[in-house]
Amino acid sequence: MVLDLDTTGANVDLPFQFDLKRAGDAWHLVIHNQDEAIQVDSVVIAGDSILIRMPFFDSEFRGTILNPKEIQGLWYNLYKGPRYSIPFKATAGAMPRFAHAATATATDISGDWEVHFTDGEDDEPAIGIFAVENGYVKGSFATETGDLRFLEGITTRDSLFLSSFNGSQAFLFRAAIHPDSILGEFRSGIHWKQAWYAIRNPAFALSDDETLTKLDTNYPVDFAFPDQDGEIRAMTDDKYKGKVMVVEIMGTWCPNCLDEARMLHEFQEKYAGQGLQTVALSFERYPDSTSAFRAIRQFRDRLGINYDMLYAGMAHRDTVVTKLPFISQLKSYPTTLLIGRDGTVRRVITGIYGPGTGARYHRFKDRMENSIVELLREPVQG
């Protein structure tokens, strides 16, 4: 499939690969991004029309089957409004992700790079993480507010091409490779375009993710929000007293939050018997609570989440500060608080190094798990 990110006639195509199969009366689709395989079960074909609803995120493909080998139509990202759409064309057959030839003699950019995304005077630092084999690239960009997840593409002798599509994000990277640098353009959907550059610097590091989010000590760390049954859950509830708590500020629309939810689910399964209690405070992109609760319920059911997910309000930064005044400023979804049995916040972690970042993800996961284990070893307060 190719998404046309520039309908003015410029050649700005975002490609990705998928499988479409039929089992009995049901159709199933799997989207591939690097090591990620997104299972899509909501596929409806009626006559020459096809409707594909993405899991987790509020988006869908509405297409026309032109012939057994071609489908074309529009991808709608409903978070951005009912009219936000991108044309697509899907072609059956075994084809490379990018039409450009990847060869063993292509430039090897494997390793870590110091990256800067620039927009006027703004400069957002990042780490480019690339692994190349025979010209095929797997990688990601880690930023101070999260990573850009699973990117896949190729290098040629002088160029880099990467893309990813997950139902929420449509990312395309194109760049020129120079002897000591990479100069490129980043596209996100049809509206966002940003320059970026990278230099070889494996020692480059981002800011400490435990220092970016500040707590306002004038306010107690507390919350009181409804769960999916409408019952208000508060930090002062008996079920949380004396427990080690992981409080995640998140949203079901956020791909990085999806990555962290899978990790926190694993921790909750492993340590619930020792006194761990995880709570997600979900800020949603719907103006009505009915749609918000539906999104939370679907997210929770699809992942099999085994901890409380509470609806905290609309996903605006000022809303977060209003609803959670102990947060002086929210920099990223997710932001995660680790709270001891005595009710004090021991760590605040901004963002996540997700599974798309490879070894960094495993280090991030180990650090969070080790912190939880340390807190669980503390005695229960009398």
C-alpha positions in Angstrom: 0.0 0.0 0.0 1.1 3.5 -0.7 -0.3 6.6 1.0 -0.1 9.8 -1.1 1.1 12.5 1.3 1.1 15.3 -1.2 -1.8 15.4 -3.6 -0.4 18.5 -5.4 1.5 16.2 -7.8 4.8 15.9 -5.9 6.1 12.4 -5.5 5.7 11.9 -1.7 4.6 8.3 -1.3 4.6 6.5 2.1 4.7 2.7 1.4 4.1 -0.2 3.8 3.4 -3.9 3.4 0.4 -5.9 4.5 -1.1 -9.4 4.1 -4.8 -9.9 3.4 -6.3 -13.3 3.9 -9.6 -15.0 4.0 -10.6 -17.6 6.6 -14.1 -18.9 6.0 -16.4 -15.9 5.8 -13.9 -13.6 7.6 -11.1 -11.5 6.3 -8.0 -10.7 8.2 -5.2 -8.2 7.5 -1.7 -7.9 9.0 0.3 -4.7 8.7 4.1 -5.1 8.9 6.5 -2.5 10.3 10.0 -3.9 11.0 9.4 -6.4 13.8 5.8 -5.2 14.5 2.9 -7.2 13.0 -0.5 -5.4 13.5 -3.4 -7.8 13.5 -6.5 -6.2 11.9 -9.7 -8.2 12.3 -12.3 -5.6 11.3 -12.3 -6.1 7.5 -15.6 -5.9 5.6 -15.9 -6.5 1.9 -19.3 -5.9 0.2 -19.4 -5.9 -3.6 -16.5 -3.8 -4.8 -16.2 -1.9 -1.5 -13.8 -2.6 1.4 -13.8 -1.1 4.9 -10.9 -1.7 7.2 -11.1 -0.5 10.8 -7.8 -0.3 12.6 -7.4 -1.8 16.1 -6.6 0.5 19.0 -6.7 3.7 17.1 -9.7 5.5 15.6 -8.9 5.3 11.9 -10.1 3.4 8.9 -9.6 2.7 5.2 -12.6 3.1 2.8 -11.7 1.7 -0.6 -12.9 0.5 -3.9 -11.7 -2.9 -5.3 -10.8 -2.0 -8.9 -9.8 -5.5 -9.8 -8.4 -8.6 -8.0 -5.0 -6.9 -7.8 -5.8 -3.2 -7.0 -7.7 -1.3 -4.3 -7.8 2.4 -4.0 -9.5 4.9 -1.7 -8.9 7.0 1.4 -7.5 6.5 4.8 -9.4 8.5 7.5 -7.7 9.5 10.7 -10.8 10.3 12.7 -8.8 11.8 15.6 -8.1 14.7 13.3 -11.7 15.2 12.3 -14.1 13.5 9.9 -12.6 15.2 6.8 -8.9 14.3 7.4 -8.0 11.7 4.8 -5.1 10.5 2.8 -5.5 8.8 -0.6 -4.1 5.3 -0.8 -3.5 2.6 -3.5 -2.9 -1.0 -2.7 -1.4 -3.5 -5.2 -1.3 -7.3 -4.7 1.9 -9.1 -5.2 5.4 -9.6 -3.7 7.0 -6.1 -3.9 9.7 -4.3 -1.9 8.6 -1.7 0.5 10.5 1.0 -1.5 10.9 0.8 -5.2 14.5 1.9 -4.9 17.0 -0.9 -5.0 18.6 -2.0 -1.7 21.9 -3.7 -2.3 24.8 -5.1 -0.3 27.0 -2.2 -1.5 24.6 0.4 -0.1 25.9 2.8 2.5 26.0 1.2 6.0 24.6 3.6 8.5 24.4 1.0 11.3 24.8 2.4 14.8 23.7 5.4 16.9 23.5 8.9 15.5 23.1 12.3 17.1 20.0 13.7 15.5 18.3 17.1 15.5 14.8 17.8 14.2 14.7 21.5 13.3 11.8 23.9 12.7 12.9 27.5 12.5 14.8 28.2 15.7 13.4 25.1 17.4 15.8 22.2 17.7 14.5 18.8 19.1 17.4 16.4 19.9 17.0 12.7 19.2 19.1 9.6 18.8 18.9 7.8 15.5 19.1 4.0 16.0 19.8 2.0 12.8 20.7 -1.5 11.9 21.5 -2.3 8.2 21.8 -5.7 6.5 22.2 -5.8 2.7 20.8 -2.4 2.4 17.7 -3.1 4.4 17.2 -0.8 7.4 15.5 -1.3 10.8 15.5 1.5 13.2 13.8 4.2 15.2 14.4 7.7 16.6 14.4 8.1 20.4 13.4 11.6 21.5 13.1 13.1 25.0 9.3 12.5 24.9 9.2 9.0 23.4 10.4 7.1 20.4 9.0 7.0 16.8 8.6 3.2 17.1 9.1 0.7 14.3 10.7 2.2 11.2 11.7 0.1 8.2 13.3 0.9 4.8 16.4 0.9 2.8 19.7 2.7 2.1 21.2 3.1 -1.4 24.6 4.5 -2.1 23.6 8.0 -1.1 20.1 7.9 0.2 18.0 6.7 3.2 14.2 5.8 3.0 12.2 4.8 6.1 8.5 4.5 6.7 5.9 3.3 9.3 2.2 3.1 9.5 0.3 1.9 12.6 -3.2 3.3 12.3 -2.4 6.5 14.2 0.9 7.5 12.8 1.9 7.7 9.1 5.7 8.5 9.1 8.0 8.9 6.1 11.7 9.7 6.3 13.8 10.6 3.2 17.4 11.7 3.5 20.7 12.2 1.7 23.7 10.3 3.1 27.0 12.2 3.2 30.4 11.0 4.4 29.9 12.5 7.9 26.2 13.3 8.1 22.7 12.6 7.0 20.4 15.4 5.9 16.7 14.6 5.6 13.0 15.4 5.7 10.4 14.0 8.0 6.8 13.7 7.0 3.9 12.9 9.3 0.6 12.6 7.5 -0.3 15.3 5.0 0.3 18.4 7.2 3.6 17.9 9.0 7.0 18.4 7.3 10.2 18.9 9.2 13.9 19.0 8.4 16.4 16.9 10.3 20.1 16.1 10.3 22.3 13.5 11.9 26.0 13.1 12.7 27.9 10.1 13.9 28.1 10.4 17.7 27.5 7.1 19.6 28.2 8.9 22.8 25.3 11.4 22.4 22.7 11.2 25.2 19.3 12.7 25.7 18.3 14.4 29.0 17.6 12.2 32.0 14.0 11.1 31.6 13.6 11.2 35.4 14.3 15.0 35.6 12.1 16.3 32.8 8.7 16.4 34.6 8.4 18.4 37.7 6.0 18.0 40.6 4.4 21.0 42.2 4.9 20.5 45.9 2.1 22.9 46.7 -0.3 20.2 45.8 -0.6 16.6 47.1 -0.2 13.8 44.7 -3.8 12.6 44.3 -6.4 11.6 41.8 -10.2 10.8 41.7 -11.6 9.7 38.4 -14.3 7.3 37.1 -13.6 3.8 35.9 -15.5 2.2 33.0 -18.4 1.4 35.4 -18.8 5.0 36.5 -17.4 4.4 39.9 -15.0 7.0 41.2 -11.6 5.7 42.1 -9.3 7.8 44.3 -5.7 7.3 45.4 -7.1 7.3 49.0 -9.2 4.2 48.3 -8.5 1.2 50.6 -7.5 -0.9 47.6 -4.5 1.3 47.1 -3.4 1.8 50.7 0.0 0.3 51.5 0.5 -0.7 47.9 3.4 0.2 45.6 1.7 2.2 42.8 2.5 2.8 39.2 0.4 5.7 38.0 0.5 6.2 34.2 -0.7 9.4 32.5 -1.7 8.2 29.1 -4.2 8.1 26.3 -5.6 5.2 24.2 -4.7 7.3 21.0 -1.0 7.3 21.9 1.2 4.5 20.3 3.9 5.0 22.9 1.3 4.5 25.6 0.3 1.2 23.9 3.9 0.0 24.2 4.0 1.0 27.9 0.6 -0.6 28.6 1.9 -3.9 27.4 4.9 -3.6 29.7 2.9 -2.5 32.7 0.4 -5.3 32.2 3.4 -7.7 32.4 4.6 -6.1 35.6 1.1 -6.2 37.2 0.8 -9.9 36.4 4.2 -10.6 37.9 4.0 -8.5 41.1 0.3 -8.1 42.0 0.7 -10.8 44.7 3.6 -8.7 46.3 1.5 -5.5 46.5 1.8 -3.8 43.1 -1.1 -1.7 42.0 -1.1 -0.1 38.6 -3.5 2.7 37.6 -3.8 4.4 34.2 -5.2 7.9 34.0 -6.4 8.2 30.5 -6.8 11.6 28.7 -8.8 11.1 25.6 -9.3 13.0 22.3 -13.1 12.9 22.4 -15.2 15.8 23.7 -17.9 13.4 25.1 -17.4 10.8 27.8 -19.3 8.1 26.0 -16.8 7.9 23.2 -13.9 8.2 25.6 -15.2 5.3 27.8 -15.7 3.2 24.6 -12.1 3.8 23.5 -10.8 2.9 27.0 -12.9 -0.2 27.2 -11.8 -1.4 23.7 -8.2 -0.7 24.5 -8.4 -2.5 27.8 -10.3 -5.5 26.4 -8.0 -5.9 23.4 -4.8 -5.9 25.5 -6.4 -7.9 28.4 -5.4 -5.1 30.8 -5.5 -6.3 34.4 -5.4 -2.9 36.2 -7.7 0.1 36.6 -8.0 2.5 33.7 -9.7 5.7 34.7 -11.1 8.5 32.4 -9.3 11.7 33.4 -10.6 14.1 30.7 -9.6 15.6 27.3 -6.1 15.2 26.1 -5.0 18.8 26.4 -1.9 19.9 28.3 -3.8 22.5 30.3 -6.5 19.9 31.1 -3.8 17.7 32.7 -2.5 20.5 34.8 -6.1 21.3 35.9 -7.0 17.8 36.7 -3.6 16.9 38.2 -2.3 20.1 39.7 0.7 18.3 41.3 2.1 18.1 37.7 3.6 21.5 37.0 3.8 20.7 33.3 3.1 17.6 31.2 5.8 17.0 28.6 4.8 13.7 27.3 2.3 10.9 27.0 3.1 8.6 28.7 4.4 10.0 32.0 4.7 7.5 34.8 4.9 7.9 38.5 6.4 5.3 40.8 4.9 5.6 44.3 6.1 3.9 47.5 3.9 2.1 50.0 4.0 5.3 52.1 2.4 7.3 49.4 5.4 9.4 48.3 6.5 9.7 44.7 10.0 8.2 44.3 10.4 8.5 40.5 8.7 10.3 37.6 9.6 9.0 34.2 8.8 11.0 31.1 8.2 9.2 27.9 9.4 5.7 27.0 12.1 3.9 25.1 9.8 1.5 23.3 10.5 -1.9 21.7 11.4 -0.2 18.4 14.6 1.1 20.1 16.0 -2.3 20.6 18.5 -2.6 23.4 17.4 0.8 24.9 13.9 -0.7 25.4 15.3 -3.6 27.4 17.4 -1.2 29.5 14.4 1.0 30.1 12.2 -2.0 31.0 14.8 -3.4 33.4 15.2 0.0 35.1 11.5 0.4 35.7 11.1 -3.2 36.9 14.1 -2.9 39.2 12.7 0.3 40.7 9.3 -1.5 41.3 11.1 -4.4 43.0 13.0 -2.1 45.3 9.8 -0.4 46.4 8.0 -3.7 46.9 10.8 -4.7 49.4 9.9 -1.8 51.7 7.8 -2.8 54.7 4.0 -2.2 54.6 3.2 0.9 56.6 1.3 0.3 59.9 
